[in-house]
Amino acid sequence: QQWYTDQNVTVADGKLTITAKNESVAAGFPYTSSRINTKGKLDFKYGRVEASIKAPAGQGLWSAFWMLSSDSPYGDTWAATGEIDIFEAINPTTGTDLDFTGGTIYHGFPSPWQQFLNTRYDVDATAGFNRYAVEWEQNEIRFFYNDTHVSTITSESYYSYYYDEAAQGYTLAPDGAPFDQEFHILLNLAIGGNATGNEINDDAIGDGADMEVEYVRVYQCSYGLADGSGCNSNADRTLDTPAALRPGTAAYDIYTDGPATYEWTVAGETFVRPLALATFFDNDGALMLAEIADPNGGTMIDVNTTGGGNFSIYSDDGEGFELFEMENAAEIRFNLYIDSANTDADGTFQVKMDSGFPALGFKEFSVADLPQDEWTTISVKVNDLLANPGDSPLDLSNVLTMFVFEPGFTTAMHAWIDDITLTCASPGGCGIRPPVPEAPPITGPFRLEGTWRMSPEAGSLGVGPVLGDVSWFAIDDAGVSARACYFDDDYVFGLDGSFQNVLGDETWLEQWQSGVPEACGTPVLPHDGSSMDYTFNYVDDGSTGTLTLNGTGAYIGLPKAVNAGELPAVTTPSSVVYNVVETSNSTMTVYIEAGAGIIWQYQLIKTVDAPGGGGADLPPFAGTWQVTPVAGSLGVGPMRGDITWWSIDDGGVTSRSCFYDDEYIMGVDGSFQNVLGADTWLETWQGIAAEGCGAPVAPHDGTATDYTYTYDEGAGTLTLNGPGAYMGIPKAVNDGELGNPDNPGTVQATTTYLAEFTDANNVVLDIESGTGVWWRFLMTKTVQPVAPTESPVSGTWVVAPEAGSLGVGPMQGDITWWSIDDGGVTSRSCFYDDTYVLGTDGSFQNVLGADTWLETWQGIAAEGCGAPVAPHDGTATDYTYTYDEGAGTLTLNGPGAYLGIPKAVNDGELGNPDNPGTVQASTTYIVDMPDTSTMIVDIESGTGVWWRFKMVKQ
């Protein structure tokens, strides 16, 4: 909300100072500040860039030391051109969720589909001068503060996807992009903005808030100048790098030797959706359409008009296609031959896509701008179609006509058209949505747990002076259509008490959020659905339910409607209370009084029911536990069960509420986690001055996600595995008490408790912490576990040790190029004993043993048995899988995860220069299971190279 001016930057006493001021010099900008850059003065590629900076503290202040591309070849739109934020201090020292000090890179697609990777700096940016730096080289960026290397990001994790004007098409830039071009440096102090939550504390600015800079330095590397590699002498090579990342892409024919037919198999049901070609408007016979033989083979479209008319390629069944994630980087491409002898030189034509006339988008071309009497390729961006609507806009969720070619009304034209395609890319995948069989109806009594949406019908959203009265405003049918980006928002209530707003790439924004007239747009903090720590409480008194959402930015219906009034006139609260009435098994009406006499009302429908609760066959400890909030639930004494030395009383239960809300979550899969929230009970041995509520302290802070537990029912013991995992209080360990010099204990890899259930939901835990010191905790299960659904592919698999179990050929199922024979099975015994473990919890692991079959592309002299080679060595423990039984696909997630042989990946073969593939973040296989213990696995490794593996379950 600042106006940048050169009057707010000064140099004095060896420092550069940028001052934010509470003053207005331009309408709509209540503050002033400065931003400076080196573009045109210092543009460079690679090296170390460093500055010593002290940032001002306070809500709404945003200090930045960053870099932008100076003249990128990757389009002209951020963030495909790249951004490196070496240092940002956003809302520093406020302690809110939006208090961030760290570094970030932006890359990927043009806004609003930018991707980013960031790292926090553990430093108070306002307490004094700190040094912030990046070391930037070809294919790698390293972040530092105060000479500590904290993060490394490689080119496997960033990319640039942009529209190449020269090639007339969207493309993925070469590896290393967008950070392989010259950049320049910027320094600025912003006020407000999305990252701050658009909240500003004027007291933080006062008479002026200063960002002070002692120096900015750019170092040229001592060697390796061409690629910047000479600056890596201070790198910490033990740091993990982010997972590999590339955009999801898809391509569809619209017309190739005839209209295309789309086919999907979903949940065992095959759906076929053909396209058709026809003339709907021939302008009284002026336009003639034919399909003729292509001289090069196949069929093409011949269109000839004496003026106007059009032809269409459309949905033959009259139902619309849902084109998802195509609004930012999708295009129609086709080949066009213009016969100049029968075409007006000054004529025009339009390419369209429609959702049923006149809901369409179009782009117009001039004949004079195009080659004639030769084939040329035309590219039409889908976002150009969206930007040029007909009487009403194109709706990508309901496309009836995929392609319209329409010569100008007075344009005579003769042309041939062929090879019409639709391609797209997005960060998370894109395409034409397959039909989905209708979900079974949600039955049974009302339960909140599950996924809800606003009911897409007139009257489902409204406001008035009393409940049931929406006379001030109520959504109508047109509003429902215009706000499609709002009516697909999900409100997800978990069985574990969690809540999440799932908004997708866009939702409905009002002017107070975006600063522009209301419309669909990228979600805005803090109402953007990015928080994963929201919770809910629901109490039903028999007639009206009270629903509380906990967490800044959590909401149902409209984010502006909160209990104190309407944003932005009031501040965003940390919790919002709603009332729930008129419920059924799949509907509910929710209302909120947003200030006195302003009642917002929402009608919601349940789209997905939550799974049922646990059962007797689940592990007894599975679920979420808390220390029972009663006197005597926590105590210590000289013998098991004796808590005469000390025990909690009612006053202690009240004062330690931050302890009694701690959760101890035990998964059905044996996982364990301490979930402590923002604060828990701390004691002086944890480094604080006096015991009380405070931020959790490592290693007992609940951040670890790899803890496990085992319960021996016969022995009556519960063992937690992982340093810092605990029940009750963290100081009570098996060899003593942490922080007690008279009974010293140590943080252990495992901690064992004695367990005695009083009923299915209550257990007494005892632990002897050193000799003759017994702690006791009474625990209550507060959330029941969810029984896992076992996947057909879960289990331990091997490649079948038989001839023909491994092979390759030109088509799926054809292994005529090569297949394993009996001799190969014998010589590759180190391969046939490899196991592929697919857990019931969705985990995956390659278990290879001491040796496996290696090929020369893995760095050995000759193929044979040998020690596994990273990343295909089976050491990773965080691989996962997803199995789509309907589509018959199995996807392994994690670089290096594989079935059969590691070289067979989706984009080619690793190590094959004629069919190059890359190690990918995920690999998808086609799976057929003729029986429950046999799996036929196929993968197309590049175009026309099909590998097949026959696998059997152990």
N, C-alpha and C positions, 0 to 999 in steps of 0.2 A: 504493500500500500504506500510505498515511498516513491517520490519523484527524485531521480538521480540528477545531481547538479555538481559542477566542478567547484562549487563554493564550500563543499563539505569535506574536502581532502586537503591536508596540510602536511608539510615536512618541517620538522623542527627538533632540535636536540637529538639528532641521529635517528629519529623515528618518523615513519609515515603514519598518519592518523586519519581514519575515516570516521566521521561523526554523524550519528543519526540524531535528527532533531524533530521535535514535536512542533512542526510548522507546515503550513501549506502554501505552495507557490503556484500550484496548478490544480484546477478543479478536479475533484475526485481523488486526490492524493493528499491525505492529511499530514504526511511526514516527508522529510527530505533526507537524502543520504548521498553517497557517491559510489560509483563503480568505475574501476580503471582496468585497462587491458593493454597487452603488448602487441596486438595484431598489427602487422605491417612494420613493426619495429623489432620484434623478436618472435619469429616463427621458426620452430625447430622440431626435429624428430629424434627421439630417444635421448637418454641421459638421466641425471638425478636432478630433481627439482625440489627445493627446500625453502622453507620460510620459518622465521621465529615470530610468533603471533600471540598476543593477549586479546581475548574476546570479552565483550561486555556480557553481563549476566542479565537474565530476565525473560519473562514470557513475551513472545513475539519478536525477539531479536534473532537474527540469522546471519552469522558471520561466515564468510566463505573465501577459500583460497583454492582456485580450480583452473581447469584447462578446457578449451574447446578447439575443435578442428578449425584451421585457418582457411582451407580451400579444399574441402573434401570432394573426391570423385563419387562418393556414395550418396548422391542426391543432394538436396539442399534443405532437408528437413531433419531436425532433431527428433529422435536420438539415434537414427541410423548413422549419423555422422560422428557420434561418440562424444562422451564427456567424461572427464576424470576430475572428481572432487577430492583433492588432496586433503582438505580439512574443511569441515563444517561444524559449527556449534549452533544448534537450533534449540531455542528455549533453555539455554544452559542454566544449571543449578535449580531448576524448578521442580525436579523430581517427578515429573509427570511421565506418562507413556510417550509423549512427544519430545521429551528431553533427550537429545541425541548429539553426541560428539563423536565424529569418526570420518571415514573416507568411503567414497562410493564411485563406481563406474556405471555409466549408462550406455546402452548399446541396443542392438536388435533392430526393431522396426521403427518407422516414424511414429511420433506421438499420435494417438494415445496408447500405442502398444509397446512403448519402450520397456526394455528389460533393465534390471539393475542388480548389482552385487555390492554389498557394503560390509564394513567392519567397524565395530565400536572401538574407540580409544579409551582406555581406563585412566583418564586424566581430567582434572578440573581445568578447563580451558580458560577460566576467568581468574584463576588465582595468581597467575604470573605468566611469563613468557615460556612457551613450549615450542619445540621444533617439530615441524610436520614435513614429511617428504614422501615422494614416490621415486622409485627407480624403475624407469620405463625402458624396456628393450623390445626387440622384435618377439612377439608371441608371449610376452610376460610383463606384468605390472606388479610391483611390490610396494606395500604401504609401511611407513615407519612413523613413530612418534618418539621424540627424545632418543633417537638412534636405536630404538627397539623395533625389530622387524616383526610385524603382527599379522600380515596377510600377504598371500601370493595368489594372483589370479592369472591363469594362462589362457591362451587363445582358444583352448578347447571349450572354455566356458563363456566366451563372448563371440559375437558375430554381428554382421550388418546385412540386413535384407532390405533392398531398396528398388526403386524403379529406375532402370538404366535408360535414360532418354536416347542415347546413341543406338542402343540395341532394341529400343522400343519394347521393353518388357521388364517384369520383376525378376530379380536375380539375387542369389546369395553371393555376397562378395567373397573374395579369396580369404583363406585362413589368415588371421592376423588383423583383419579389418574389424572395426573402423580405426584401430589404433596403430595403423601403419602409415600414417600421413603426418604432415606438419601440424602442430598445435600451437596455441598461444596461451598466455597466462592471464587470469582475471583475479582481482581482489574486490570484494564488495561487502557491504553491510546492509542486508535487506530488513524490512520491517513487515511482519505479517507474511501471508502466503500460505498455501496449502500445507506445507510441511510443519508450520507452527500451529496448525489448527485454526488459523485465521483469528486467533485471539491475541490481543495486544494489551500489555499492562503499561499504561502511560507512565507510571511511577518508575518503571525500569529505564525509561528514556530520560526522564527528568529534564534537566537543562541541556542534556546531550549525552548520548552513550557512545563511547569510543572503542573502536577496533584499532589496536596499535600493532604496527609491524616494524620489527627491528631490522630485518633484512629479507630479501628474496634472492635466492641464488640458483643458477642453473649450471650444473657441472657436466662437462664433456667427459666421456669415459676415457680412461687411460689407454685402452686398446679396444678392439672390436667396435670401431666407430660406426661402421656401416649398419650394424644391427643392435648397437647399444649393449652388447653382452659384457663389455668390460667394466660395467658398474656393479657387478654381482658379487663382489668380494665380501660384502657384509650380509649376504643372504642366509637366512636360517632355512636350510633345506629339509628340516624335519616337519615344517608346517604343512598341514593338509591343504590341498587346493580344492576349489569347488568342483562339483560334478560337471561332466561334459554337458554341453547344451547346444542344441540346434533347433531351428523352427520346425514345426510340423507342416507338411505340405500334402497336397492332393491334386490330382488331375483327372478330368472327366472329358470324354468325347461328347460333343453335341451332334456333330455330323461328320462321319468318316465313311465314305461309300454308302451312306444312308443314315437316317436318324438313329441315334444311339438308343440302347435299351439298358437300363440300370437294374441290377439284381443284387439282393441282399438275402442272407439267411440269418434270421433272428429267432433265438429260442426254438430252434428246430424247424421254424416255418420260413419258407422261401417266398420272398416278395419280388415281383417283376413289374417294373414301371417303364414302359416304352415311351419314346418320344415319337411325334408324327410331324410331317411336313405338309403344309398346305398354304394356299392363298386365301386370306380372309377379306382382303380389300384389293380388287383389281382395277379400281377406278374406271368402271364401265367398260371393261375389256381392254383397257390400255396395257395392263401388265400380263405377261404370259410367263408361266413357270414350268420348268421341265427338269428331270434328272437325266443326264446324258453321260455317255462313256467318257472317262478321262483318258486322253491319249497315252498317259503313262500307266494306265490300268486303273480299275475301280470305277467309281461313279462320282460325278460332281453335279452341282446345281447350276442351271442356266436360267438367268432372269433377264427378260427383255421387256422394256416398257417404252411407250411413246410419251409417257408423262405420268408419274406418280404410281400409286399402288404399293403393295408390300407383300412379303411372304413371312411365315412364322414357323418356327420349330417349337413345339409345345407339348405339354403333358397330354398323352393320348387318353388317359382315364379321367381327365378333367379335374383331378386333384392337384393341389399345389405341392411343390417341393420346398423343403426347408433348407436354405443355404445358410450354414452357420459359420461364424467367424470369417466372413468374406467381405466385410465392409472396409477393410483397410489395405489389403494387399492381395487382391484377386483380380483376374483379368480374363476377358474373352479374347481369343486370338483366332484369326482365320486367314486363309489365303484368298486373294482377290486378283482377278484378271479383268481389266477394263478394256473393252473393245472400243478404241477411240473413234473408229469410223461410224459407230452407231450410238455415240454418247456425246451429249452436250458438254463442250469444254468448260463452260462456266456452271455446270450443274452441281448439285449437292445430293447427298444421301445421309440417312440416319441409321444408326444401329441402336436397337432398343432391347430392353428386358421388361416384362410386365407381370403384375400380380392380378391381371384382369383389367382390361382397358376401362377407364383412363388412368389407372394406378400404374405408373411406369417411370422408367428413367431412360434417358437417351443421350447420345453423343452424335454431333453432326460433323460430316467431313465434306471438304470441297474437292471435286474431281481434279481441279487444276493443281492441287497440292500433292497429287499421288502419281506414281509411275503409271504409264498406260502401255497397252500392248505387251505386257510382260507380267509375270506373277509377282506379287508383293504381299508381305504379311502385315495385317492390321491388328493393332492392339487397342483394346477398349478397357480401361480401368473400371472395375465395378464401382469404386467410389466416385468416379465421374458420372456414372449413371444415377447414383444416389443424389449427387449434387445438382442434377438437371431433371427435376421431376416433371411429369405431365400435370394434368389437372389435380391429381393426388400422387403422393410419392410411391415409389417402388418399395414393396415389403419383402425383404429377403427371406422372411420366415414363411412366405406363401407365394412362391414364384410359379406362375402358370405357363408362361411363355419364356423359354430360355434364350431365344434369339429371334429378333425381328430385323429384317433388312428392308428399308423403305427409301426408294429414290425420291427426290424432291418432286413436289406436285406438278411442276412444269418441266421436269428434267427427263429428257429422253435418255435411256441408258441400256446398254447391253453388257452384261458381266457374267463371269463364272466365279463361283464360290466353292471352296472345298476346305476340308480339315478344320472344322470349327471346334474349338476346345475351350474348356473352362478350367483354369488353374487357380490355386490359392495357397496361401501360407499364413500361419499365425503362430504366436508363441506356444499355444497348447494344442494345435491341430485345428483342422477346418474341413469342410466338405459339404456333401449333400446328406442330410440326416436320413438314415434308414428308417423305414416305417417301424413303429413299435407296437406290438400287440397290446391291446387294452389291458391295463392292470386289473387284477381282481378287485372287487369292491372292498373297501375297508369296513369291517364288521365289528360288532361288539360295542361295549359302552364307551363313552368319551374317555380318551386319555390324551394328554398333551404331547407325550413323547412321540416324535416323528417329524416329518417335514411338512410345512404349511406354506401356502401362498395366498395372496389376495385373490378373492374370487373374481374372475375376469368378466364382470357383468355390471350393467348400470346400477348405481345405488350402493355398490360395495364399499365406497369410500365417501365420507361426507362429514359435515360439521353443522352444528346447530346449538340452540341454547339449552336443550334438555335431551336426555336419552331418547332415541327413536325419532328425533326431529332433525332432519338434515336439510332444512329449508334454506340455510345460508349458502351451502354448496353441496352438490352431490355429483359424482362422476356420471357421465352419460355414455352412450355407446361409442360416440366419436372419441371421447376422452380415453376410454378403455383401449381403443385402437391406437391412438396417438402415443399412449404410455405403455406400449408393449414391453418396453425395457424395464418397466416398473412391475408389471404383473407377472414377470418371470423371476422376480426376486424370491429367494427361499428363506424361511425362518426355521432353523433346525434345532429341535429340542432333543438332547441326548438322554439316554437312560441314566447316565452318570451325573445328570444335573447341569451338563454343559449347554451352552446356547451359542449359535452362530448365525450372523447375517451372511448369506451367500448371494452376492449381487452380480457375479459375472463381470464382463468388461464394461458394462454401462448400466446405469439406472436413471431414474428421473431426478433431475436436479432443479432446484428453484434458485432464483437469483441471489438469495442470501448465501448460497453455497458456492456458486460459480462466478458471480459477478456479471452474468449475461442473462438474457431472457430465458425462462424455464424451457428445458428440453432434455432429451436423453444425453448423457455424457458420462465420462469416467467418474466412478465414485470418489467422493471427497472425504478426506480425514476429518473427524474421527469416525464418520459414518460410512466407511468404505468396506467393512466386512473383513478387514485384514487381521483383527484381533482374534486370537484363538483361546483366550482365557475368560470369556464371558460365562456367566452361570445364570441359572434361573431358580426361583422358588415358586411353587404353586400351592395355594391353600384353597380348598373347596368347602364352603360352609353349607352346601346343599342347594343353594339357589344362585349364588354369585361366587365366582372364583376370583381370587386375588393373585395376580401374576406379577412377580417382581423380576426384572432383568437387571443383573449386576454387571457393571463395567461401563466405562465412559464410551459412549457411542453406540451401545446396544439399543435396538429399537424394534418395534413392530409398527407396520403401517407407514407413518411419516416420521422422519427423524426430528422434525421441528417441534412436534407435539410432546412436551414433557410436563411434569406435574406443576412446575412453577409458572408455566406460560408457554410461549412459542419462541423458539430460537429465530433470530439471534437476539431478541430483546432480553432473554435470560441466558445464563451460562449453561453449558452442557453438563448435566449432572452425572454422578457416578452410578446412579441407579434410577430406574423408572418403574412406576407401579401402574398396572393396568387392571381393569375389571373384565371378567369373562362371563358372558351370559349366553343363553340360547345355544347350548352345545348339543351336538349329536356325535355319532362315531366318526364323522368326517367333516364336520363344520363347527365353526364357533364365531360368535360375534364378540368383538373386543372393543372397549371404549376407554377413553382417558379424558379427564377434565384438565385441559391445558390452561390453567388459570380459571378464575371464578366465572362460571356460566359459559364456558366454551368447551363443548363436548365433541371430540372427534370420535368417529365410529368406523370400525373396519369389519368387514365380513370376510372370513378366511375359510379355505378348504384344505383338508389334509391330502397331500399327494402321495406321501410315502409313510406307512406306519412303521414305528420302531419295532425291532424284534421283541419277542416275548422275553420274560424273565428267566432266571436260572432254573435248574432242576436238581433232583437228588443225585444225578450222576456227575455233577460238577464237583471240582475239588472243594473241600469244606471251607478253605480260606479264600477262595476266589470271590472277589467283590471289593468294595471300598469300605475301609474301617476307620473309625475315629475313637479316641479315648472317650469313654462314657462321661458326659459332663455332670458328674455327681460327686459329692463328698466321698472320700475314700477310694476314688478310682486310680489314685496315684500315691504310692507310698513306699517306705523302706524300713527294714528291720533286720534283726540278727538271724532269722530263720525264714524258710519259705512260708509265705502266708502271714507272717508277723510284720505289721507295719507300725509298730509302737514307737520307733525312733522319730518318724515323721510321716504324716499323710495329709493330703489336700483337704481343706475344709470348703464350706460354701463360699466364703469370701475369696478363697484362692481360685475356685472355679470361675468366679466372676472376673477377677483381675487378670486371669490368664486366658481370656477368651481367644486370644491370638494363638494359643496352644491347642485349645479344644476344637478349633476349626481345621486343624491340620488333618490331612487325609493320608491313609496308608493303602495304596491301591495294589491289589494282587490279581494278576490276570489269570484267566483260565489256562493260558499257555506257560505259566510259571514265571512271568515277568513281575517285577515289583517296582514301585515308585513311591517316594515321599513327595507329596504335593502340599507345599507349605504356604502358598500365596505370597503376598507382599511382606508379611511379617509373621514371626513365630516367637516363642519364649526363649530368651537368651540368658545365659549365666556368665559370670565374669571370666571363667576359664576360656570363653570364646572371644576374649579380647575387648570386652566392653567395660565401662566404668562401673555400672550397677545393673543388676538383673532387671529384666523387663522386656516388653515387646520390641522387636526390631527386625531389620532385614536379615534373612537367613545367612549363616556363615558357612563357607565351604570347609570341609567336604560334606557337611550336613545341611546343604541348602536345597536339595531336591532337584538339582539340575541334571544329575546323571540319569540316563535313560536305559542303561544296560544292566541294572540290578535284576537278580532273580531270587526265587525262594524255593525251598523244598520243605514239605511237611511229612514227617514220619508218624503216621497215626498210631502205629504200634508202640513206638517209644515215647509218643506225646511230645515231640520236639518240632519247633519251627526254626529253620535256619535261613537267614538272609545272606545273600552272596553279593559282595561289592563293598569297597571301602566307603563308609559314610552312610550305608543303608541302616535304618534303625526302626524300631517300634518304641512308642512311648517317649522316652527322653534319650538323646544321643550319647550322653556321658556314660550310661550304663552298658559296659561291654563285658566280655567274659573274663578278662584278666584284671579288672579293677574298674576305676572310675576316671574318665578323662578329666584332667585338670586338678585332681586331688593328690597332693604330694604325700599324704598319709596312706593312700590306697591307689597308687598310680596305675592307670590303664593306657592302652595304646589303640589307635584306630586300626581295626582289623579287617582282613579280607572277608571274613565271615563272622556272623554273630548268631548264637543259638539261644533260643528261649524255650522254656517248658510251657506247654500249652494245654489248657483244660477247658473244653467247651461246656458252658452251662446250658446252652441250647444252640440252634443252628445259627443264630445271629449275635451271640455273645460268647466271648472267650476271656479267660483269665490267663495272662502271660506273666511268668516269673523268670528272673534272670539273676544268677549269683555273680555279682560283680566283684571278683576277688573273694578271698575266703571269708565266709560269714557275713557278707553284705548282700542282702536279698532285696531287689526291687520288684514291685508288683504293679501291673497295669491292667485295668478293666477296659475291654474294648467292645465296641458295638458295630455290627455291620450296618452301614447306612445306605448302601447302594448294592443291589443284587447283581450278580454277573450275568452276562449274556452268553448263552450256549453257542459255540462256534458251529457253523455249518461246514461239514467236511467236503472239500472239493473232490471231484472224481480223480483229479490228477495228483492229489496229495499222496505222499509216500516216498519211498526210496526206490529209485529206478536205475537200471544199467542198460547199456546198449546190448541187445540180445547177442550172445556169443555164438553166432551162426553165420554161415555164408549168406551174402545178400543183405545183411542188416545195416550196411553202410554203403552208400553209393551216390552217384551224381549223373545227371543227364540233362537234356534240353527242355524237358517238360516235367511237370509235377508227376511223380510216380515212375518216371522213365529213368533208369539207372544204367543205360546202355554205354555211356562213356566210360564208366569205371564202377566196379562194385567189389567189395571185399569177398575173397574166397576162403576156403577152409585153411589154407596155409597162412593167409593174412590174419585170420582170427587167432591162430596159434602164436604167430610172431608178435602180435600186438596184445598179448595178455595184459600188459601194463595199462592198456587202454580199456580193455573189457572189464577190468575190476574197478574202474572209476564209477563213483555213484553220484547221482543227481538227486538231492534231497529237497522235496517240496513240502514244506510244513503246513499243517492245518491252519496256522496263523498267518499264512501268506509269505512266510520267509522262504528263501532259497539258498542252497549252498552247493558248490562243487566240492566233493570230497575225493581227492586224487591220490592220497597216500604219498609214499616216498618218490614214486615215479609214475610217469604217464607217457603217452606217445607224443614225441616232438617232431616238428618239421623244420626245414632249414630257414624258413622265414622267421622263426623264433630265435635265430642267432646261433644255431648249432651247425656243425660241419656237415653232418649227414643225418637223415631222419632215423629215429629209433627211440628206445625207451630212455628217459632221463628225468632229472629233477624238474618239476613244474616251473614254468617261467611266467613272471608277472606280466600283465594283470590277470592271466589265466591260470593262476596257481592255487586257487581255492582258499586263499587266506582271508579274503573279505568275509565279514560276518553280517553285513547289512544289506545283502541282496534281498529282493522281494520278487514276487510274481503275481500276475493277474491272469485268470483264465476266463475267457468268454465262451461259455459252452455253446451258446446260440451261434456265434460267429465261427466257432471252432478254432479259436486262436489262443495261444499261450504266449504271454509277454514276460520276459525276464528283465528286471530293472536293476541296473548297476553295471558300470564299465567292467567288462571281463567275465560277466556271468554268461554261461552258454550251455546248450545241450549238444551232445554228439561231438562235434569238432569245433574248436574255437574260431577257426578262420572263416567259417560260414556266417556272415552277417548280412543284414538286409540290403546294404548298398554295394556289395561285392564280396571279394575274398581277401582277407588280410594277407599281405605279402605277395599278391599276384599283380604284377605290373600291367597285365592285359585286362584285368578285371578288378581294379583296386577297391578295397573296402577300408573302412575306418572302425576303430574301436568305438562303440556307441553307448550312450547312456541306457538304452533299452534295445532289446532284440525280440522280434515277434516271429513266432513259428505257427504254421498251420498244423492242427492236431486232429487225428481221427483215432477213436478208441473202439476197436472192434469188440473188445471185452474189457472187463474192469482191470485186468492186469497186463494189457498190451496197449501200446501207444505208438502209432505211426506218425512221425514228425517230419514235416517238409518245410524247407525254407528256400525262397528264391534269392540267391546271392548275386544281385545284379541281374540285368535283363537276360532271361533265357538260360540261367544257370541254376538248376534245381538240385539241392542236396536232400537226401532222405535218410532217416535213421529209424530203425525199428527198436523200440525200447520195451523192456519188461519190468514189472514191479517186483521188488524183492519181498 
